[in-house]
Amino acid sequence: MEKMDEAGVKCIAEHTGFKANCIHPDVIEISFYEFLDVHGPIGDEEPIHE
C-alpha cells in the first residue's frame, strides 16, 4: 500500500516497478532458477500448491 501511495496509483500493477520487476520474462526466469537452486526441482509426487 505504501508503494502504491508513493506512486499515486490505485493498483500495484500500475506501479512502474511492477512490470520491470515482477512480470518481465527475464526476471521470472532468473527467479525460477534461483528457486531451483535453493529448493531443488519439484517432482511429480510433490504438491504444486503449498
N, CA, C and O atoms as a CHARMM CRD file, in Angstrom:
* protein
*
  200
    1    1 MET  N      0.82600  -1.19100   0.00000 PROA 1      0.00000
    2    1 MET  CA     0.00000   0.00000   0.00000 PROA 1      0.00000
    3    1 MET  C      0.87200   1.25700   0.00000 PROA 1      0.00000
    4    1 MET  O      0.56300   2.24500  -0.66600 PROA 1      0.00000
    5    2 GLU  N      1.96800   1.19700   0.76200 PROA 2      0.00000
    6    2 GLU  CA     2.84300   2.36200   0.84000 PROA 2      0.00000
    7    2 GLU  C      3.43400   2.69300  -0.53000 PROA 2      0.00000
    8    2 GLU  O      3.49300   3.86100  -0.91500 PROA 2      0.00000
    9    3 LYS  N      3.86800   1.67600  -1.26300 PROA 3      0.00000
   10    3 LYS  CA     4.44300   1.89500  -2.59600 PROA 3      0.00000
   11    3 LYS  C      3.39900   2.44400  -3.55800 PROA 3      0.00000
   12    3 LYS  O      3.70600   3.29500  -4.39300 PROA 3      0.00000
   13    4 MET  N      2.17700   1.96500  -3.44400 PROA 4      0.00000
   14    4 MET  CA     1.10900   2.46400  -4.31300 PROA 4      0.00000
   15    4 MET  C      0.80900   3.91200  -3.98300 PROA 4      0.00000
   16    4 MET  O      0.62000   4.72700  -4.88500 PROA 4      0.00000
   17    5 ASP  N      0.76300   4.24300  -2.69800 PROA 5      0.00000
   18    5 ASP  CA     0.50400   5.62400  -2.29000 PROA 5      0.00000
   19    5 ASP  C      1.61400   6.55300  -2.78300 PROA 5      0.00000
   20    5 ASP  O      1.34000   7.64300  -3.28600 PROA 5      0.00000
   21    6 GLU  N      2.88000   6.11100  -2.63500 PROA 6      0.00000
   22    6 GLU  CA     4.01000   6.91900  -3.08600 PROA 6      0.00000
   23    6 GLU  C      3.95000   7.18500  -4.58400 PROA 6      0.00000
   24    6 GLU  O      4.28100   8.28200  -5.03600 PROA 6      0.00000
   25    7 ALA  N      3.53000   6.18500  -5.35400 PROA 7      0.00000
   26    7 ALA  CA     3.48100   6.31000  -6.81100 PROA 7      0.00000
   27    7 ALA  C      2.18700   6.95600  -7.29200 PROA 7      0.00000
   28    7 ALA  O      2.07600   7.34400  -8.45500 PROA 7      0.00000
   29    8 GLY  N      1.22300   7.06800  -6.40800 PROA 8      0.00000
   30    8 GLY  CA    -0.05400   7.66400  -6.78600 PROA 8      0.00000
   31    8 GLY  C     -0.89500   6.77400  -7.68700 PROA 8      0.00000
   32    8 GLY  O     -1.59700   7.26300  -8.57300 PROA 8      0.00000
   33    9 VAL  N     -0.82400   5.46500  -7.46000 PROA 9      0.00000
   34    9 VAL  CA    -1.61500   4.51800  -8.24300 PROA 9      0.00000
   35    9 VAL  C     -2.59800   3.78900  -7.33700 PROA 9      0.00000
   36    9 VAL  O     -2.40500   3.71400  -6.12300 PROA 9      0.00000
   37   10 LYS  N     -3.64300   3.25800  -7.93500 PROA 10     0.00000
   38   10 LYS  CA    -4.65800   2.54200  -7.15600 PROA 10     0.00000
   39   10 LYS  C     -4.48200   1.02700  -7.23600 PROA 10     0.00000
   40   10 LYS  O     -5.07100   0.28700  -6.44800 PROA 10     0.00000
   41   11 CYS  N     -3.67500   0.57300  -8.18400 PROA 11     0.00000
   42   11 CYS  CA    -3.44700  -0.85900  -8.37600 PROA 11     0.00000
   43   11 CYS  C     -1.94100  -1.08200  -8.49500 PROA 11     0.00000
   44   11 CYS  O     -1.26000  -0.33400  -9.19700 PROA 11     0.00000
   45   12 ILE  N     -1.41900  -2.09600  -7.82100 PROA 12     0.00000
   46   12 ILE  CA     0.02200  -2.34800  -7.84500 PROA 12     0.00000
   47   12 ILE  C      0.52000  -2.62000  -9.25600 PROA 12     0.00000
   48   12 ILE  O      1.67100  -2.31400  -9.56800 PROA 12     0.00000
   49   13 ALA  N     -0.31500  -3.18300 -10.11100 PROA 13     0.00000
   50   13 ALA  CA     0.08800  -3.45800 -11.49400 PROA 13     0.00000
   51   13 ALA  C      0.34300  -2.17300 -12.28900 PROA 13     0.00000
   52   13 ALA  O      0.98000  -2.21100 -13.34200 PROA 13     0.00000
   53   14 GLU  N     -0.14900  -1.04600 -11.79100 PROA 14     0.00000
   54   14 GLU  CA     0.09000   0.23900 -12.45000 PROA 14     0.00000
   55   14 GLU  C      1.42100   0.86200 -12.02500 PROA 14     0.00000
   56   14 GLU  O      1.88300   1.81900 -12.64500 PROA 14     0.00000
   57   15 HSD  N      2.03300   0.32600 -10.97900 PROA 15     0.00000
   58   15 HSD  CA     3.30000   0.87300 -10.47200 PROA 15     0.00000
   59   15 HSD  C      4.39900   0.62200 -11.51000 PROA 15     0.00000
   60   15 HSD  O      4.45700  -0.45600 -12.10100 PROA 15     0.00000
   61   16 THR  N      5.25900   1.60200 -11.73300 PROA 16     0.00000
   62   16 THR  CA     6.29800   1.49000 -12.75800 PROA 16     0.00000
   63   16 THR  C      7.25600   0.33000 -12.50700 PROA 16     0.00000
   64   16 THR  O      7.75500  -0.27300 -13.45700 PROA 16     0.00000
   65   17 GLY  N      7.51600   0.01500 -11.26000 PROA 17     0.00000
   66   17 GLY  CA     8.43300  -1.07600 -10.95300 PROA 17     0.00000
   67   17 GLY  C      7.82900  -2.45300 -11.08200 PROA 17     0.00000
   68   17 GLY  O      8.56000  -3.44000 -11.16100 PROA 17     0.00000
   69   18 PHE  N      6.51400  -2.54500 -11.10600 PROA 18     0.00000
   70   18 PHE  CA     5.86000  -3.86000 -11.15100 PROA 18     0.00000
   71   18 PHE  C      6.19500  -4.60400 -12.42800 PROA 18     0.00000
   72   18 PHE  O      6.63600  -5.75200 -12.38300 PROA 18     0.00000
   73   19 LYS  N      5.98800  -3.95400 -13.57700 PROA 19     0.00000
   74   19 LYS  CA     6.22600  -4.60400 -14.85200 PROA 19     0.00000
   75   19 LYS  C      7.69400  -5.00900 -14.99500 PROA 19     0.00000
   76   19 LYS  O      7.99300  -6.11300 -15.44900 PROA 19     0.00000
   77   20 ALA  N      8.59600  -4.12600 -14.61000 PROA 20     0.00000
   78   20 ALA  CA    10.03200  -4.39400 -14.76100 PROA 20     0.00000
   79   20 ALA  C     10.52600  -5.47600 -13.81400 PROA 20     0.00000
   80   20 ALA  O     11.43800  -6.22600 -14.16300 PROA 20     0.00000
   81   21 ASN  N      9.94500  -5.57200 -12.62500 PROA 21     0.00000
   82   21 ASN  CA    10.47900  -6.47700 -11.60600 PROA 21     0.00000
   83   21 ASN  C      9.64000  -7.71100 -11.32600 PROA 21     0.00000
   84   21 ASN  O     10.14100  -8.66900 -10.73700 PROA 21     0.00000
   85   22 CYS  N      8.39800  -7.71600 -11.72400 PROA 22     0.00000
   86   22 CYS  CA     7.52600  -8.82700 -11.34900 PROA 22     0.00000
   87   22 CYS  C      7.02900  -9.66000 -12.51700 PROA 22     0.00000
   88   22 CYS  O      6.80700 -10.86000 -12.36000 PROA 22     0.00000
   89   23 ILE  N      6.84800  -9.05800 -13.67900 PROA 23     0.00000
   90   23 ILE  CA     6.29400  -9.83800 -14.78500 PROA 23     0.00000
   91   23 ILE  C      7.18700  -9.84200 -16.02100 PROA 23     0.00000
   92   23 ILE  O      6.77600 -10.31500 -17.08000 PROA 23     0.00000
   93   24 HSD  N      8.39400  -9.32300 -15.89400 PROA 24     0.00000
   94   24 HSD  CA     9.32700  -9.36100 -17.01500 PROA 24     0.00000
   95   24 HSD  C      9.82500 -10.79600 -17.17000 PROA 24     0.00000
   96   24 HSD  O     10.26200 -11.40000 -16.19100 PROA 24     0.00000
   97   25 PRO  N      9.76700 -11.35400 -18.38600 PROA 25     0.00000
   98   25 PRO  CA    10.14800 -12.76200 -18.58300 PROA 25     0.00000
   99   25 PRO  C     11.55700 -13.11000 -18.09200 PROA 25     0.00000
  100   25 PRO  O     11.76900 -14.19200 -17.54500 PROA 25     0.00000
  101   26 ASP  N     12.51400 -12.21000 -18.28100 PROA 26     0.00000
  102   26 ASP  CA    13.88000 -12.49600 -17.83700 PROA 26     0.00000
  103   26 ASP  C     13.97000 -12.56800 -16.31700 PROA 26     0.00000
  104   26 ASP  O     14.69400 -13.40400 -15.77800 PROA 26     0.00000
  105   27 VAL  N     13.24500 -11.70200 -15.62800 PROA 27     0.00000
  106   27 VAL  CA    13.24100 -11.71000 -14.16000 PROA 27     0.00000
  107   27 VAL  C     12.58400 -12.98700 -13.64800 PROA 27     0.00000
  108   27 VAL  O     13.05900 -13.59300 -12.68800 PROA 27     0.00000
  109   28 ILE  N     11.49800 -13.39300 -14.28600 PROA 28     0.00000
  110   28 ILE  CA    10.81400 -14.62600 -13.88500 PROA 28     0.00000
  111   28 ILE  C     11.73600 -15.82900 -14.08800 PROA 28     0.00000
  112   28 ILE  O     11.79600 -16.71400 -13.23500 PROA 28     0.00000
  113   29 GLU  N     12.45000 -15.86400 -15.20600 PROA 29     0.00000
  114   29 GLU  CA    13.35400 -16.97900 -15.47400 PROA 29     0.00000
  115   29 GLU  C     14.47400 -17.04800 -14.43200 PROA 29     0.00000
  116   29 GLU  O     14.77900 -18.12600 -13.92100 PROA 29     0.00000
  117   30 ILE  N     15.08000 -15.91500 -14.12000 PROA 30     0.00000
  118   30 ILE  CA    16.14400 -15.88700 -13.11800 PROA 30     0.00000
  119   30 ILE  C     15.60600 -16.32300 -11.75900 PROA 30     0.00000
  120   30 ILE  O     16.26800 -17.07200 -11.04100 PROA 30     0.00000
  121   31 SER  N     14.41800 -15.86100 -11.40400 PROA 31     0.00000
  122   31 SER  CA    13.80900 -16.24600 -10.12800 PROA 31     0.00000
  123   31 SER  C     13.53000 -17.74700 -10.08600 PROA 31     0.00000
  124   31 SER  O     13.69600 -18.38200  -9.04500 PROA 31     0.00000
  125   32 PHE  N     13.11100 -18.30900 -11.20600 PROA 32     0.00000
  126   32 PHE  CA    12.83900 -19.74000 -11.29000 PROA 32     0.00000
  127   32 PHE  C     14.11200 -20.53700 -11.01700 PROA 32     0.00000
  128   32 PHE  O     14.09900 -21.48000 -10.22500 PROA 32     0.00000
  129   33 TYR  N     15.21100 -20.16100 -11.67200 PROA 33     0.00000
  130   33 TYR  CA    16.46300 -20.88700 -11.46500 PROA 33     0.00000
  131   33 TYR  C     16.99200 -20.70400 -10.04800 PROA 33     0.00000
  132   33 TYR  O     17.57300 -21.63300  -9.48600 PROA 33     0.00000
  133   34 GLU  N     16.80600 -19.54800  -9.47300 PROA 34     0.00000
  134   34 GLU  CA    17.19100 -19.33900  -8.07800 PROA 34     0.00000
  135   34 GLU  C     16.36300 -20.24200  -7.16200 PROA 34     0.00000
  136   34 GLU  O     16.89700 -20.82900  -6.22100 PROA 34     0.00000
  137   35 PHE  N     15.06400 -20.35500  -7.43400 PROA 35     0.00000
  138   35 PHE  CA    14.19600 -21.24000  -6.65200 PROA 35     0.00000
  139   35 PHE  C     14.70400 -22.67800  -6.73200 PROA 35     0.00000
  140   35 PHE  O     14.77800 -23.36900  -5.71600 PROA 35     0.00000
  141   36 LEU  N     15.05500 -23.13200  -7.94500 PROA 36     0.00000
  142   36 LEU  CA    15.54900 -24.49400  -8.10200 PROA 36     0.00000
  143   36 LEU  C     16.85500 -24.70800  -7.34300 PROA 36     0.00000
  144   36 LEU  O     17.06700 -25.77000  -6.75600 PROA 36     0.00000
  145   37 ASP  N     17.73300 -23.70000  -7.35100 PROA 37     0.00000
  146   37 ASP  CA    18.98800 -23.82300  -6.61000 PROA 37     0.00000
  147   37 ASP  C     18.75200 -23.97200  -5.11300 PROA 37     0.00000
  148   37 ASP  O     19.45500 -24.72900  -4.44300 PROA 37     0.00000
  149   38 VAL  N     17.77700 -23.26000  -4.59400 PROA 38     0.00000
  150   38 VAL  CA    17.50900 -23.27300  -3.15500 PROA 38     0.00000
  151   38 VAL  C     16.65800 -24.46900  -2.75400 PROA 38     0.00000
  152   38 VAL  O     16.95100 -25.13100  -1.75900 PROA 38     0.00000
  153   39 HSD  N     15.61000 -24.75200  -3.51600 PROA 39     0.00000
  154   39 HSD  CA    14.62700 -25.75600  -3.10900 PROA 39     0.00000
  155   39 HSD  C     14.70200 -27.05200  -3.90000 PROA 39     0.00000
  156   39 HSD  O     14.02400 -28.02100  -3.55900 PROA 39     0.00000
  157   40 GLY  N     15.50100 -27.08700  -4.93600 PROA 40     0.00000
  158   40 GLY  CA    15.58400 -28.27400  -5.77300 PROA 40     0.00000
  159   40 GLY  C     14.37900 -28.38100  -6.68900 PROA 40     0.00000
  160   40 GLY  O     13.39500 -27.65900  -6.52700 PROA 40     0.00000
  161   41 PRO  N     14.46400 -29.28000  -7.64000 PROA 41     0.00000
  162   41 PRO  CA    13.33500 -29.42800  -8.57200 PROA 41     0.00000
  163   41 PRO  C     12.10100 -29.99800  -7.87700 PROA 41     0.00000
  164   41 PRO  O     12.20700 -30.74500  -6.90500 PROA 41     0.00000
  165   42 ILE  N     10.96000 -29.64100  -8.38200 PROA 42     0.00000
  166   42 ILE  CA     9.69700 -30.15900  -7.86200 PROA 42     0.00000
  167   42 ILE  C      9.37400 -31.43200  -8.63900 PROA 42     0.00000
  168   42 ILE  O      9.24300 -31.41200  -9.86300 PROA 42     0.00000
  169   43 GLY  N      9.25000 -32.52200  -7.91800 PROA 43     0.00000
  170   43 GLY  CA     8.93700 -33.79000  -8.56500 PROA 43     0.00000
  171   43 GLY  C      7.43700 -33.96700  -8.75300 PROA 43     0.00000
  172   43 GLY  O      6.63600 -33.19700  -8.22300 PROA 43     0.00000
  173   44 ASP  N      7.07300 -34.98100  -9.50600 PROA 44     0.00000
  174   44 ASP  CA     5.65500 -35.25300  -9.75400 PROA 44     0.00000
  175   44 ASP  C      4.90700 -35.65100  -8.48100 PROA 44     0.00000
  176   44 ASP  O      3.69100 -35.47800  -8.39500 PROA 44     0.00000
  177   45 GLU  N      5.62900 -36.18000  -7.49900 PROA 45     0.00000
  178   45 GLU  CA     4.97000 -36.63800  -6.27900 PROA 45     0.00000
  179   45 GLU  C      4.71300 -35.51000  -5.28400 PROA 45     0.00000
  180   45 GLU  O      4.00700 -35.70700  -4.29500 PROA 45     0.00000
  181   46 GLU  N      5.28800 -34.31300  -5.54100 PROA 46     0.00000
  182   46 GLU  CA     5.12200 -33.20300  -4.61000 PROA 46     0.00000
  183   46 GLU  C      3.89600 -32.35700  -4.96300 PROA 46     0.00000
  184   46 GLU  O      3.59400 -32.15800  -6.13900 PROA 46     0.00000
  185   47 PRO  N      3.18800 -31.85700  -3.93800 PROA 47     0.00000
  186   47 PRO  CA     2.04500 -30.99700  -4.23000 PROA 47     0.00000
  187   47 PRO  C      2.49700 -29.68900  -4.86900 PROA 47     0.00000
  188   47 PRO  O      3.53700 -29.14400  -4.49900 PROA 47     0.00000
  189   48 ILE  N      1.73100 -29.19000  -5.81300 PROA 48     0.00000
  190   48 ILE  CA     2.07900 -27.95300  -6.51800 PROA 48     0.00000
  191   48 ILE  C      1.84500 -26.74700  -5.62600 PROA 48     0.00000
  192   48 ILE  O      2.65400 -25.81900  -5.60400 PROA 48     0.00000
  193   49 HSD  N      0.74300 -26.75800  -4.89100 PROA 49     0.00000
  194   49 HSD  CA     0.36000 -25.58800  -4.09200 PROA 49     0.00000
  195   49 HSD  C      0.59000 -25.86700  -2.61400 PROA 49     0.00000
  196   49 HSD  O     -0.08400 -26.70700  -2.01700 PROA 49     0.00000
  197   50 GLU  N      1.53800 -25.16200  -2.03900 PROA 50     0.00000
  198   50 GLU  CA     1.76700 -25.28200  -0.59500 PROA 50     0.00000
  199   50 GLU  C      1.69600 -23.92200   0.03200 PROA 50     0.00000
  200   50 GLU  O      1.86000 -23.79200   1.24500 PROA 50     0.00000
